[in-house]
Amino acid sequence: MTPIQKPLAVALCLAALLSTRVVAAQNVSGEDLYKQQCAACHSVQKDAPQGMGPNLLGVVGRPAGSVVGFPHSKEFKNALKGKSWTPELLDKWLENPQKVAKGTYMMYQQPDAAVRSSIIEYLKNTK
Ligand code: HEC
């Protein structure tokens, strides 16, 4: 490779990487995104054993922090007291939980609005 070809090859690889990320958001189902990004900590199965995070079965529309037996952080309880998980609140939460409840235990951020919206659509159908 000549010295000029090398940066070009690097740039092409980067372009390929970036475009797969975009395609991923368009072609991967909400369920698959959920499995990739949430399932390590959250279950959507009824009566599943407690994970690192609370069960998310039917989370859209339900009062925040209402999973019986899950030890929510004090920060979570204070910030979300009396609120319910509307799609809008979930969207803010997934973008950056620390902005909704500073100090929450959930370590996750999703800057891509299309990915957030697919996951929220999937969660609406878990009942
Ligand atoms: C690294 C583990 C982890 C990942 C990954 C994760 N979460 Fe969480 N999540 C948590 C923890 C821990 C809490 C409890 C937060 C607290 O009590 O401060 C939580 C809380 C929540 C809540 C509040 C539920 C309630 O009881 O009201 C929602 C909604 C949620 N997560 C959605 C998601 C979604 C959707 C994803 C994937 C896009 C995700 N989380 C990814 C760990 C995680």
Backbone and ligand atoms as CSV (ligand in chain L), in Angstrom:
chain,resi,resn,atom,element,x,y,z
A,1,MET,N,N,0.842,-1.218,0.000
A,1,MET,CA,C,0.000,0.000,0.000
A,1,MET,C,C,0.869,1.258,0.000
A,2,THR,N,N,0.579,2.202,-0.845
A,2,THR,CA,C,1.361,3.443,-0.851
A,2,THR,C,C,0.904,4.280,0.349
A,3,PRO,N,N,1.720,5.242,0.744
A,3,PRO,CA,C,1.330,6.071,1.900
A,3,PRO,C,C,0.002,6.800,1.676
A,4,ILE,N,N,-0.361,7.004,0.412
A,4,ILE,CA,C,-1.624,7.716,0.166
A,4,ILE,C,C,-2.823,6.763,0.272
A,5,GLN,N,N,-2.593,5.507,-0.156
A,5,GLN,CA,C,-3.703,4.541,-0.118
A,5,GLN,C,C,-4.127,4.200,1.304
A,6,LYS,N,N,-3.168,4.233,2.213
A,6,LYS,CA,C,-3.493,3.750,3.560
A,6,LYS,C,C,-4.582,4.582,4.274
A,7,PRO,N,N,-4.422,5.904,4.341
A,7,PRO,CA,C,-5.507,6.663,4.994
A,7,PRO,C,C,-6.835,6.499,4.275
A,8,LEU,N,N,-6.778,6.301,2.968
A,8,LEU,CA,C,-8.012,6.120,2.208
A,8,LEU,C,C,-8.709,4.830,2.653
A,9,ALA,N,N,-7.912,3.773,2.806
A,9,ALA,CA,C,-8.489,2.495,3.232
A,9,ALA,C,C,-9.097,2.644,4.622
A,10,VAL,N,N,-8.429,3.367,5.504
A,10,VAL,CA,C,-8.953,3.566,6.850
A,10,VAL,C,C,-10.281,4.318,6.775
A,11,ALA,N,N,-10.310,5.347,5.937
A,11,ALA,CA,C,-11.532,6.145,5.807
A,11,ALA,C,C,-12.671,5.282,5.275
A,12,LEU,N,N,-12.376,4.400,4.310
A,12,LEU,CA,C,-13.421,3.542,3.754
A,12,LEU,C,C,-13.962,2.583,4.811
A,13,CYS,N,N,-13.038,2.049,5.630
A,13,CYS,CA,C,-13.486,1.147,6.699
A,13,CYS,C,C,-14.408,1.884,7.648
A,14,LEU,N,N,-14.030,3.091,7.985
A,14,LEU,CA,C,-14.857,3.876,8.906
A,14,LEU,C,C,-16.238,4.116,8.309
A,15,ALA,N,N,-16.254,4.454,7.016
A,15,ALA,CA,C,-17.526,4.711,6.350
A,15,ALA,C,C,-18.378,3.449,6.398
A,16,ALA,N,N,-17.751,2.294,6.182
A,16,ALA,CA,C,-18.490,1.030,6.204
A,16,ALA,C,C,-19.073,0.804,7.593
A,17,LEU,N,N,-18.268,1.060,8.598
A,17,LEU,CA,C,-18.740,0.876,9.972
A,17,LEU,C,C,-19.934,1.769,10.281
A,18,LEU,N,N,-19.803,3.040,9.899
A,18,LEU,CA,C,-20.885,3.987,10.189
A,18,LEU,C,C,-22.150,3.585,9.463
A,19,SER,N,N,-22.018,3.141,8.203
A,19,SER,CA,C,-23.241,2.823,7.487
A,19,SER,C,C,-23.882,1.553,8.043
A,20,THR,N,N,-23.104,0.586,8.547
A,20,THR,CA,C,-23.770,-0.589,9.141
A,20,THR,C,C,-24.552,-0.164,10.371
A,21,ARG,N,N,-24.070,0.825,11.084
A,21,ARG,CA,C,-24.810,1.260,12.281
A,21,ARG,C,C,-26.185,1.801,11.889
A,22,VAL,N,N,-26.230,2.582,10.810
A,22,VAL,CA,C,-27.503,3.151,10.378
A,22,VAL,C,C,-28.440,2.039,9.910
A,23,VAL,N,N,-27.888,1.132,9.086
A,23,VAL,CA,C,-28.705,0.022,8.588
A,23,VAL,C,C,-29.237,-0.782,9.762
A,24,ALA,N,N,-28.406,-0.950,10.781
A,24,ALA,CA,C,-28.828,-1.730,11.944
A,24,ALA,C,C,-30.114,-1.167,12.524
A,25,ALA,N,N,-30.183,0.146,12.657
A,25,ALA,CA,C,-31.369,0.745,13.264
A,25,ALA,C,C,-32.594,0.538,12.377
A,26,GLN,N,N,-32.382,0.507,11.052
A,26,GLN,CA,C,-33.539,0.388,10.159
A,26,GLN,C,C,-34.038,-1.034,9.986
A,27,ASN,N,N,-33.101,-2.003,9.981
A,27,ASN,CA,C,-33.507,-3.363,9.626
A,27,ASN,C,C,-33.641,-4.328,10.784
A,28,VAL,N,N,-33.135,-3.963,11.940
A,28,VAL,CA,C,-33.186,-4.884,13.062
A,28,VAL,C,C,-34.483,-4.624,13.819
A,29,SER,N,N,-35.176,-5.664,14.195
A,29,SER,CA,C,-36.461,-5.469,14.875
A,29,SER,C,C,-36.257,-4.931,16.283
A,30,GLY,N,N,-37.322,-4.316,16.806
A,30,GLY,CA,C,-37.283,-3.815,18.174
A,30,GLY,C,C,-36.969,-4.933,19.152
A,31,GLU,N,N,-37.510,-6.113,18.860
A,31,GLU,CA,C,-37.261,-7.240,19.757
A,31,GLU,C,C,-35.767,-7.605,19.784
A,32,ASP,N,N,-35.148,-7.621,18.585
A,32,ASP,CA,C,-33.721,-7.952,18.551
A,32,ASP,C,C,-32.891,-6.869,19.233
A,33,LEU,N,N,-33.284,-5.600,19.025
A,33,LEU,CA,C,-32.558,-4.513,19.696
A,33,LEU,C,C,-32.698,-4.662,21.209
A,34,TYR,N,N,-33.899,-5.000,21.637
A,34,TYR,CA,C,-34.126,-5.219,23.068
A,34,TYR,C,C,-33.200,-6.320,23.573
A,35,LYS,N,N,-33.133,-7.415,22.827
A,35,LYS,CA,C,-32.289,-8.544,23.260
A,35,LYS,C,C,-30.831,-8.138,23.346
A,36,GLN,N,N,-30.383,-7.354,22.344
A,36,GLN,CA,C,-28.977,-6.908,22.345
A,36,GLN,C,C,-28.688,-5.962,23.497
A,37,GLN,N,N,-29.633,-5.033,23.766
A,37,GLN,CA,C,-29.278,-3.881,24.582
A,37,GLN,C,C,-29.858,-3.883,25.986
A,38,CYS,N,N,-30.910,-4.636,26.214
A,38,CYS,CA,C,-31.590,-4.558,27.513
A,38,CYS,C,C,-31.634,-5.898,28.238
A,39,ALA,N,N,-31.672,-7.011,27.447
A,39,ALA,CA,C,-31.991,-8.303,28.053
A,39,ALA,C,C,-30.940,-8.773,29.057
A,40,ALA,N,N,-29.706,-8.276,28.954
A,40,ALA,CA,C,-28.690,-8.695,29.920
A,40,ALA,C,C,-29.108,-8.293,31.329
A,41,CYS,N,N,-29.844,-7.213,31.462
A,41,CYS,CA,C,-30.236,-6.717,32.791
A,41,CYS,C,C,-31.729,-6.839,33.066
A,42,HIS,N,N,-32.567,-6.900,32.024
A,42,HIS,CA,C,-34.021,-6.879,32.220
A,42,HIS,C,C,-34.682,-8.080,31.563
A,43,SER,N,N,-35.687,-8.638,32.232
A,43,SER,CA,C,-36.488,-9.690,31.623
A,43,SER,C,C,-37.839,-9.109,31.186
A,44,VAL,N,N,-38.477,-9.743,30.204
A,44,VAL,CA,C,-39.864,-9.409,29.882
A,44,VAL,C,C,-40.747,-10.652,30.025
A,45,GLN,N,N,-40.208,-11.687,30.679
A,45,GLN,CA,C,-41.001,-12.888,30.921
A,45,GLN,C,C,-41.731,-12.765,32.248
A,46,LYS,N,N,-42.979,-13.203,32.243
A,46,LYS,CA,C,-43.752,-13.190,33.484
A,46,LYS,C,C,-43.060,-14.096,34.511
A,47,ASP,N,N,-43.010,-13.627,35.739
A,47,ASP,CA,C,-42.439,-14.414,36.841
A,47,ASP,C,C,-40.982,-14.822,36.636
A,48,ALA,N,N,-40.248,-14.116,35.769
A,48,ALA,CA,C,-38.826,-14.440,35.587
A,48,ALA,C,C,-38.079,-14.074,36.866
A,49,PRO,N,N,-36.987,-14.761,37.149
A,49,PRO,CA,C,-36.208,-14.392,38.333
A,49,PRO,C,C,-35.694,-12.957,38.203
A,50,GLN,N,N,-35.559,-12.293,39.319
A,50,GLN,CA,C,-35.108,-10.899,39.327
A,50,GLN,C,C,-33.738,-10.783,38.654
A,51,GLY,N,N,-33.606,-9.848,37.702
A,51,GLY,CA,C,-32.308,-9.618,37.074
A,51,GLY,C,C,-31.612,-8.457,37.747
A,52,MET,N,N,-30.620,-7.923,37.059
A,52,MET,CA,C,-29.933,-6.749,37.589
A,52,MET,C,C,-30.866,-5.541,37.586
A,53,GLY,N,N,-31.796,-5.529,36.630
A,53,GLY,CA,C,-32.812,-4.467,36.575
A,53,GLY,C,C,-34.203,-5.069,36.740
A,54,PRO,N,N,-35.224,-4.232,36.982
A,54,PRO,CA,C,-36.586,-4.726,37.175
A,54,PRO,C,C,-37.198,-5.330,35.911
A,55,ASN,N,N,-38.176,-6.217,36.080
A,55,ASN,CA,C,-38.882,-6.819,34.955
A,55,ASN,C,C,-39.608,-5.732,34.147
A,56,LEU,N,N,-39.530,-5.806,32.815
A,56,LEU,CA,C,-40.123,-4.763,31.964
A,56,LEU,C,C,-41.384,-5.225,31.244
A,57,LEU,N,N,-41.944,-6.357,31.654
A,57,LEU,CA,C,-43.177,-6.824,31.028
A,57,LEU,C,C,-44.285,-5.781,31.241
A,58,GLY,N,N,-44.841,-5.271,30.142
A,58,GLY,CA,C,-45.921,-4.284,30.243
A,58,GLY,C,C,-45.506,-2.951,30.848
A,59,VAL,N,N,-44.239,-2.581,30.667
A,59,VAL,CA,C,-43.746,-1.363,31.340
A,59,VAL,C,C,-44.399,-0.081,30.822
A,60,VAL,N,N,-44.795,-0.068,29.518
A,60,VAL,CA,C,-45.351,1.172,28.967
A,60,VAL,C,C,-46.730,1.425,29.589
A,61,GLY,N,N,-46.856,2.563,30.260
A,61,GLY,CA,C,-48.108,2.914,30.917
A,61,GLY,C,C,-48.135,2.596,32.406
A,62,ARG,N,N,-47.162,1.839,32.869
A,62,ARG,CA,C,-47.251,1.465,34.294
A,62,ARG,C,C,-46.496,2.477,35.159
A,63,PRO,N,N,-46.886,2.592,36.438
A,63,PRO,CA,C,-46.201,3.538,37.313
A,63,PRO,C,C,-44.723,3.169,37.486
A,64,ALA,N,N,-43.849,4.157,37.460
A,64,ALA,CA,C,-42.412,3.908,37.617
A,64,ALA,C,C,-42.143,3.286,38.976
A,65,GLY,N,N,-41.241,2.338,38.995
A,65,GLY,CA,C,-40.812,1.742,40.263
A,65,GLY,C,C,-41.823,0.817,40.894
A,66,SER,N,N,-42.781,0.283,40.096
A,66,SER,CA,C,-43.852,-0.501,40.718
A,66,SER,C,C,-43.610,-2.010,40.694
A,67,VAL,N,N,-42.441,-2.465,40.224
A,67,VAL,CA,C,-42.180,-3.908,40.246
A,67,VAL,C,C,-41.950,-4.341,41.698
A,68,VAL,N,N,-42.788,-5.234,42.154
A,68,VAL,CA,C,-42.714,-5.655,43.558
A,68,VAL,C,C,-41.409,-6.412,43.787
A,69,GLY,N,N,-40.703,-6.047,44.846
A,69,GLY,CA,C,-39.505,-6.796,45.227
A,69,GLY,C,C,-38.222,-6.286,44.597
A,70,PHE,N,N,-38.304,-5.338,43.664
A,70,PHE,CA,C,-37.049,-4.840,43.097
A,70,PHE,C,C,-36.543,-3.664,43.925
A,71,PRO,N,N,-35.299,-3.742,44.388
A,71,PRO,CA,C,-34.764,-2.664,45.226
A,71,PRO,C,C,-34.292,-1.459,44.410
A,72,HIS,N,N,-35.220,-0.582,44.054
A,72,HIS,CA,C,-34.843,0.605,43.289
A,72,HIS,C,C,-33.941,1.517,44.118
A,73,SER,N,N,-33.121,2.279,43.419
A,73,SER,CA,C,-32.244,3.227,44.125
A,73,SER,C,C,-33.090,4.359,44.713
A,74,LYS,N,N,-32.560,4.979,45.731
A,74,LYS,CA,C,-33.223,6.137,46.347
A,74,LYS,C,C,-33.394,7.249,45.311
A,75,GLU,N,N,-32.366,7.427,44.487
A,75,GLU,CA,C,-32.377,8.480,43.465
A,75,GLU,C,C,-33.508,8.250,42.470
A,76,PHE,N,N,-33.680,6.974,42.087
A,76,PHE,CA,C,-34.752,6.617,41.151
A,76,PHE,C,C,-36.112,6.933,41.779
A,77,LYS,N,N,-36.297,6.475,43.013
A,77,LYS,CA,C,-37.603,6.659,43.672
A,77,LYS,C,C,-37.929,8.145,43.821
A,78,ASN,N,N,-36.932,8.933,44.224
A,78,ASN,CA,C,-37.187,10.363,44.416
A,78,ASN,C,C,-37.535,11.045,43.100
A,79,ALA,N,N,-36.768,10.741,42.041
A,79,ALA,CA,C,-36.961,11.466,40.784
A,79,ALA,C,C,-38.243,11.039,40.076
A,80,LEU,N,N,-38.668,9.768,40.263
A,80,LEU,CA,C,-39.780,9.261,39.453
A,80,LEU,C,C,-41.062,9.027,40.239
A,81,LYS,N,N,-41.055,9.479,41.482
A,81,LYS,CA,C,-42.243,9.296,42.323
A,81,LYS,C,C,-43.490,9.869,41.652
A,82,GLY,N,N,-44.557,9.077,41.584
A,82,GLY,CA,C,-45.823,9.556,41.018
A,82,GLY,C,C,-45.863,9.607,39.501
A,83,LYS,N,N,-44.755,9.205,38.817
A,83,LYS,CA,C,-44.768,9.254,37.336
A,83,LYS,C,C,-45.047,7.884,36.754
A,84,SER,N,N,-45.559,7.887,35.525
A,84,SER,CA,C,-45.759,6.625,34.811
A,84,SER,C,C,-44.906,6.624,33.557
A,85,TRP,N,N,-44.632,5.412,33.064
A,85,TRP,CA,C,-43.774,5.276,31.877
A,85,TRP,C,C,-44.552,5.523,30.591
A,86,THR,N,N,-44.696,6.783,30.229
A,86,THR,CA,C,-45.228,7.110,28.906
A,86,THR,C,C,-44.106,6.852,27.896
A,87,PRO,N,N,-44.451,6.688,26.609
A,87,PRO,CA,C,-43.391,6.539,25.601
A,87,PRO,C,C,-42.406,7.717,25.636
A,88,GLU,N,N,-42.910,8.931,25.918
A,88,GLU,CA,C,-42.022,10.114,25.940
A,88,GLU,C,C,-41.021,10.023,27.093
A,89,LEU,N,N,-41.515,9.606,28.259
A,89,LEU,CA,C,-40.611,9.511,29.407
A,89,LEU,C,C,-39.591,8.387,29.189
A,90,LEU,N,N,-40.050,7.280,28.604
A,90,LEU,CA,C,-39.120,6.189,28.311
A,90,LEU,C,C,-38.040,6.647,27.336
A,91,ASP,N,N,-38.441,7.462,26.358
A,91,ASP,CA,C,-37.480,7.943,25.378
A,91,ASP,C,C,-36.385,8.776,26.062
A,92,LYS,N,N,-36.809,9.644,26.970
A,92,LYS,CA,C,-35.815,10.448,27.707
A,92,LYS,C,C,-34.935,9.552,28.565
A,93,TRP,N,N,-35.579,8.581,29.187
A,93,TRP,CA,C,-34.860,7.650,30.075
A,93,TRP,C,C,-33.766,6.902,29.303
A,94,LEU,N,N,-34.126,6.355,28.120
A,94,LEU,CA,C,-33.153,5.562,27.373
A,94,LEU,C,C,-32.053,6.436,26.769
A,95,GLU,N,N,-32.388,7.676,26.483
A,95,GLU,CA,C,-31.356,8.569,25.946
A,95,GLU,C,C,-30.278,8.781,27.005
A,96,ASN,N,N,-30.699,9.023,28.226
A,96,ASN,CA,C,-29.734,9.186,29.305
A,96,ASN,C,C,-30.429,9.120,30.679
A,97,PRO,N,N,-30.438,7.915,31.263
A,97,PRO,CA,C,-31.125,7.759,32.560
A,97,PRO,C,C,-30.627,8.740,33.623
A,98,GLN,N,N,-29.361,9.090,33.544
A,98,GLN,CA,C,-28.798,9.986,34.568
A,98,GLN,C,C,-29.408,11.383,34.502
A,99,LYS,N,N,-29.964,11.732,33.328
A,99,LYS,CA,C,-30.600,13.050,33.229
A,99,LYS,C,C,-31.992,13.025,33.837
A,100,VAL,N,N,-32.612,11.852,33.865
A,100,VAL,CA,C,-33.957,11.734,34.436
A,100,VAL,C,C,-33.858,11.533,35.950
A,101,ALA,N,N,-32.933,10.703,36.360
A,101,ALA,CA,C,-32.761,10.419,37.800
A,101,ALA,C,C,-31.260,10.335,38.088
A,102,LYS,N,N,-30.695,11.459,38.406
A,102,LYS,CA,C,-29.241,11.515,38.627
A,102,LYS,C,C,-28.858,10.557,39.752
A,103,GLY,N,N,-27.886,9.669,39.474
A,103,GLY,CA,C,-27.457,8.717,40.496
A,103,GLY,C,C,-28.141,7.356,40.364
A,104,THR,N,N,-29.064,7.196,39.364
A,104,THR,CA,C,-29.733,5.891,39.194
A,104,THR,C,C,-28.700,4.798,38.919
A,105,TYR,N,N,-29.097,3.557,39.256
A,105,TYR,CA,C,-28.213,2.398,39.035
A,105,TYR,C,C,-28.123,2.014,37.562
A,106,MET,N,N,-29.039,2.500,36.732
A,106,MET,CA,C,-29.021,2.009,35.335
A,106,MET,C,C,-27.914,2.689,34.534
A,107,MET,N,N,-26.942,1.891,34.125
A,107,MET,CA,C,-25.795,2.386,33.357
A,107,MET,C,C,-26.040,2.084,31.887
A,108,TYR,N,N,-26.577,3.018,31.168
A,108,TYR,CA,C,-26.931,2.794,29.769
A,108,TYR,C,C,-27.210,4.153,29.157
A,109,GLN,N,N,-26.921,4.314,27.871
A,109,GLN,CA,C,-27.308,5.529,27.143
A,109,GLN,C,C,-27.509,5.147,25.697
A,110,GLN,N,N,-28.521,5.704,25.065
A,110,GLN,CA,C,-28.753,5.416,23.640
A,110,GLN,C,C,-28.988,6.725,22.896
A,111,PRO,N,N,-27.957,7.224,22.201
A,111,PRO,CA,C,-28.110,8.497,21.496
A,111,PRO,C,C,-28.962,8.402,20.227
A,112,ASP,N,N,-29.191,7.180,19.704
A,112,ASP,CA,C,-29.888,7.041,18.420
A,112,ASP,C,C,-31.417,6.963,18.629
A,113,ALA,N,N,-32.122,8.013,18.204
A,113,ALA,CA,C,-33.572,8.105,18.432
A,113,ALA,C,C,-34.314,6.952,17.750
A,114,ALA,N,N,-33.827,6.483,16.592
A,114,ALA,CA,C,-34.519,5.400,15.882
A,114,ALA,C,C,-34.428,4.102,16.682
A,115,VAL,N,N,-33.285,3.866,17.289
A,115,VAL,CA,C,-33.115,2.660,18.103
A,115,VAL,C,C,-34.029,2.741,19.330
A,116,ARG,N,N,-34.060,3.909,19.974
A,116,ARG,CA,C,-34.915,4.062,21.162
A,116,ARG,C,C,-36.370,3.803,20.796
A,117,SER,N,N,-36.801,4.391,19.683
A,117,SER,CA,C,-38.198,4.275,19.339
A,117,SER,C,C,-38.569,2.831,18.982
A,118,SER,N,N,-37.684,2.086,18.309
A,118,SER,CA,C,-37.963,0.675,18.013
A,118,SER,C,C,-38.107,-0.136,19.292
A,119,ILE,N,N,-37.228,0.119,20.240
A,119,ILE,CA,C,-37.276,-0.644,21.495
A,119,ILE,C,C,-38.575,-0.318,22.245
A,120,ILE,N,N,-38.965,0.957,22.238
A,120,ILE,CA,C,-40.186,1.354,22.949
A,120,ILE,C,C,-41.410,0.716,22.277
A,121,GLU,N,N,-41.428,0.685,20.947
A,121,GLU,CA,C,-42.538,0.029,20.227
A,121,GLU,C,C,-42.625,-1.442,20.632
A,122,TYR,N,N,-41.468,-2.083,20.716
A,122,TYR,CA,C,-41.459,-3.492,21.130
A,122,TYR,C,C,-42.032,-3.634,22.546
A,123,LEU,N,N,-41.591,-2.758,23.448
A,123,LEU,CA,C,-42.034,-2.873,24.847
A,123,LEU,C,C,-43.550,-2.654,24.994
A,124,LYS,N,N,-44.120,-1.810,24.106
A,124,LYS,CA,C,-45.575,-1.574,24.146
A,124,LYS,C,C,-46.336,-2.883,23.967
A,125,ASN,N,N,-45.741,-3.812,23.224
A,125,ASN,CA,C,-46.438,-5.062,22.921
A,125,ASN,C,C,-46.129,-6.189,23.896
A,126,THR,N,N,-45.367,-5.913,24.931
A,126,THR,CA,C,-45.133,-6.961,25.928
A,126,THR,C,C,-46.193,-6.819,27.008
A,127,LYS,N,N,-47.061,-7.789,27.089
A,127,LYS,CA,C,-48.132,-7.705,28.088
A,127,LYS,C,C,-48.342,-9.064,28.707
L,1,HEC,C1,C,-26.410,-2.713,32.790
L,1,HEC,C2,C,-27.749,-3.094,33.148
L,1,HEC,C3,C,-28.904,-2.422,32.439
L,1,HEC,C4,C,-29.130,-2.296,31.079
L,1,HEC,C5,C,-28.236,-2.741,29.933
L,1,HEC,C6,C,-30.421,-1.662,30.950
L,1,HEC,N1,N,-30.946,-1.397,32.188
L,1,HEC,FE1,FE,-32.781,-0.577,32.596
L,1,HEC,N2,N,-32.394,-0.619,34.582
L,1,HEC,C7,C,-31.267,-1.154,35.162
L,1,HEC,C8,C,-31.318,-0.952,36.605
L,1,HEC,C9,C,-30.257,-1.390,37.596
L,1,HEC,C10,C,-32.533,-0.273,36.865
L,1,HEC,C11,C,-33.039,0.236,38.231
L,1,HEC,C12,C,-32.563,1.676,38.368
L,1,HEC,C13,C,-32.606,2.242,39.783
L,1,HEC,O1,O,-33.296,1.682,40.670
L,1,HEC,O2,O,-31.925,3.267,39.986
L,1,HEC,C14,C,-33.193,-0.093,35.579
L,1,HEC,C15,C,-34.443,0.494,35.409
L,1,HEC,C16,C,-35.119,0.560,34.220
L,1,HEC,C17,C,-36.466,1.045,34.060
L,1,HEC,C18,C,-37.399,1.484,35.187
L,1,HEC,C19,C,-38.388,0.368,35.464
L,1,HEC,C20,C,-39.265,0.569,36.679
L,1,HEC,O3,O,-39.160,-0.231,37.609
L,1,HEC,O4,O,-40.055,1.506,36.720
L,1,HEC,C21,C,-36.779,0.976,32.734
L,1,HEC,C22,C,-38.072,1.365,32.066
L,1,HEC,C23,C,-35.607,0.425,32.060
L,1,HEC,N3,N,-34.619,0.189,32.980
L,1,HEC,C24,C,-35.547,0.181,30.700
L,1,HEC,C25,C,-34.417,-0.319,30.038
L,1,HEC,C26,C,-34.364,-0.596,28.619
L,1,HEC,C27,C,-35.544,-0.458,27.661
L,1,HEC,C28,C,-33.090,-1.005,28.341
L,1,HEC,C29,C,-32.482,-1.321,26.988
L,1,HEC,C30,C,-32.594,-0.297,25.996
L,1,HEC,C31,C,-32.351,-1.017,29.592
L,1,HEC,N4,N,-33.196,-0.604,30.593
L,1,HEC,C32,C,-31.022,-1.397,29.732
L,1,HEC,C33,C,-30.238,-1.785,34.503
L,1,HEC,C34,C,-30.057,-1.843,33.128
